């Protein structure tokens, strides 16, 4: 049944999410020890048993099922402290004789829970509908020698599937045959890994010419493959033909990722393919990678939970204290009219009394806080998505816009302290052009002829080879590759050692597609100099052709050892027209030069250093000639190693044979590829640094290249003093870190304290070889250097993707710090660090969209980061921080009179407010103004935030949600609650009124005061602000007059509030009393804010003053605080202080100290 399979899948995902380490360990053990046999068309030999579990091809991305929705959703919602608390209160109100009706808690709770459940159910229904459409999609499979239609979910391992061009691959397939003459298939994996380039798959050599269902039915073969795993590019196994007819007749071929096509890929440039389904349903790579990212929780949410816990503890303490005082008060007073008649000696009566106090005090916890915060974040995300200034049109006409993948951490954008950035494609354009090369130790520069470029294959003359000009640097003599054997061999190696795909159109024009822009740049440069790679031969898929000005050459590609982030090199084994073997290796100098035994090593090293200092990316090219016998042996052993199914054994065998192949290399030369900076990177970097953000650049490039690009990007300048952490072993690395600490914090070597923030003017360079050792063995002192001392700039070079994530984790896991990290990158290799940071930002890269898909936010270019942080981030944090604090303020103001009223009624658990008013306070009368405040408020206009980046620093260290701010807002709430209760008591003293009349008078005052308090906090006034703020006040009075005009039978106290509002507001004294209470409560707040702004202004206050003076926009001049500021300045001018200007109190630049704690013990 569908729901049963879906439920099983949800359980698997839940286990993987809740116990990731256990899941990964179990998965690894299965992958290493288990393999499975997949038989073509389920043709099992005699004695072979059918697998007991056959996974169908059904998928489910929905979170819930019909059975699990209610329990699962409720489980998630009541994990929230506030929801669980109100459920508890509602239960108590139902089970006992509560002083207030249960609906006062039940209705708001039901509204919040149902609203959230409806939202999540709708989102999950959309996912379910997409899954159903995918599962019922019609596909073609081979059955009994004919091609038949079936539903996608019915595919089983062993089925043969036919896919046509433009269709989505329905399961993980091993390619059997293809319509392509070279028996290759081309497919796009943009939906899986975000990479936009086409991938190439090769058909099994034994089946590549089987093109009809009848022919395919005759295949007798099985594929032994490893157990399913989550790694997209990890696949190994072997195909066994002619099984069951004698071991000597069996033919075995290795299965590699070259024959594998993922589910979710789209077939391109290939008319049709046949493929064997090896993984289906939940076992496919696509579904295996449907695991949740690390759940990110914003600092605002953590602060909010801490505040809730404080109020919960306070609430239970007050209830216990009230119970104690009630017991003392009750001695000798049991006959009073306000006493609730309970048995005073029973335990049940005591518990009921305690819970009664809990019920009437519980409104200090704002039930609508979570919903309001979610709505604020949801709406705020559209500010980014709809922002026209994020729009960017690429060279090919694609229009890109900012994208929000996770709105839960919008406020984090306003508090970033550490920015960790990739370099290539993030700071640079990722558009590579070959600028220079060193061949045999001689430098050559490439001069691009913008009026002419070689595109045609019909080389008829020498002049037709002059697409670009190759000029010797020392003599300025022009040279073409075919003029010099060494130069020719170098560019021939560039045209052969790669995985670029070439397509020749009928006009003989060549179009290249590549997964790496570096490779594309080298192949394009070779073509423009007359050594053109023209793709694979139509007759043989392993034959590739190169066209030169003088002749055409063909090479057979025997094996390719792919580039990876660990080896950092690529090797191609070729065989020329004469059968001679040629091995070409290309890669990073740090990983290739140690393998070289012949050639001008010293000269090439000098050239690489020179190229790097100019900001170029460098690669080393080497060759190796081997005999036919040795070449045949190496190819055979490499194929055997690839056919090993067990991961550990296969990796060991591959490592051994790869080392042998890539040894004793002959050095040919080095390439220098330019990658230009993106637009406005330097200005953006300068503004971010001015905003108090420390920028770290993490790159896989060598040190000199990283430094050159950092200088161009204004990450470092001529005044920056550089320190390098280096060492050959752990002890040397530890000493290097300690020496850097001593140099930046003098005196610490004698046991003195470490000075904080003393790294201004210093830059730190950390090679990748040092990073892992330093984090593993010297984590504490490295963290002291990077986080506590804080060099102004940090450059980490030669970094692998996992090392980038380690550095981000080091910065994120600072002890006792509130500094937030942001990681930004553009490629799939940046995903791990993006997900590790507090905030991850992806750039729509030229190599794919993996970073943008896996990030919390996606932007088109690096310079958009400035607007994202300094404008949107600042606004989001200002709004949300004050929204949360205001919520607690208005609730403590509301509840304190209820608490004080217990003194007046003898702690009899009598409520001060009517039940309807209790319900409407947080859900209507005070909910909408603060919600729109969180959406519309803007302390400063956009121009101010852009022109003065240093204003961003005012929100450092979670300013709005700090304990200091929480205490201030709580004190205001207590003060206002006390004032309103006392003045109301004075007003009603001696008048013939009951507690409900007293309560409605106090309630009215509270609604007006907390609304006025929000008006004081509002800086930007728009027509919508006026409408919501004053409209809510008017709606309260309309409701109150209607509610008190009739006796409502649904309310227990409906008769007690009849005609109260009319009677109360018919008194002239009420019209005088309400303004007095507003003045007494609000005027001191306005005065306090005004004088603090005048005497101790922050950069924000100073800029707000300038905006109010200079701006013609009345949105900012209507603020009451601004009006009092004008009065103060008028008084200063009248007293003769015409030039008096407040001096901003900046954060001290003096260095504070902490204990050293034997920091230098290595």
Helices and strands as residue ranges (DSSP letters): H 2-18, H 20-33, E 35-39, G 40-42, H 69-77, H 81-95, H 103-135, E 138-143, E 146-151, G 152-154, E 160-164, E 172-178, E 184-188, H 190-193, E 198-202, H 213-217, E 221-226, E 237-241, G 247-249, E 251-255, G 257-259, E 260-261, E 266-268, E 272-279, G 281-283, H 285-288, H 299-329, H 347-361, G 362-364, H 369-385, G 388-390, E 392-393, E 399-400, E 403-404, G 407-414, E 416-422, E 428-439, E 442-448, G 462-465, E 468-472, E 478-479, G 481-483, H 485-496, E 501-504, E 510-513, H 517-528, E 531-536, E 543-548, E 552-561, E 569-575, E 581-587, H 589-592, G 593-595, E 596-598, H 601-613, E 617-626, H 628-642, H 647-661, E 665-677, H 681-690, E 694-698, H 703-712, E 721-725, H 730-744, G 748-750, E 754-755, E 762-767, H 768-777, H 779-783, I 784-789, E 793-797, H 801-812, E 820-825, G 828-830, H 831-836, E 839-843, H 850-854, E 857-859, H 864-866, I 867-873, H 874-904, H 915-920, I 921-925, H 927-936, H 942-947, G 949-955, G 959-961, H 963-988, H 995-1017, H 1023-1043, G 1054-1057, H 1060-1065, H 1068-1095, H 1099-1110, H 1120-1134, E 1153-1154
